[in-house]
Amino acid sequence: MIRFRLKELLADKEFREKREIMLEEVAEQTEVNRTSLSKMQNPAMRHSTTTNAIDSLCKYFGCRVDELMVYVPDEE
């Protein structure tokens, strides 16, 4: 499964900027729906998204795609 690292990236950005960042702010800055962001934070949701959303999130966090999401083999 694909696992989004949104929580980790958000925590890193909050630490660097020394402030709390709400998902509403991320949604506003990236134009990615807040509900989609919430689903990305929950691996059990297995949320799918667009390349445009991935591009916007990479720009916002200043990261590469492989830092935003990783492949984790399903447990058998």
Buried (B, 14 or more C-beta within 10 A) or exposed (E): EBEBBBEEBBEBBEEEEEEEBEBEBBBEEBEBEBEBBBBBBEBEEEBEBEEEBBBBBBEBBEBEEEBBBEEEEEEE
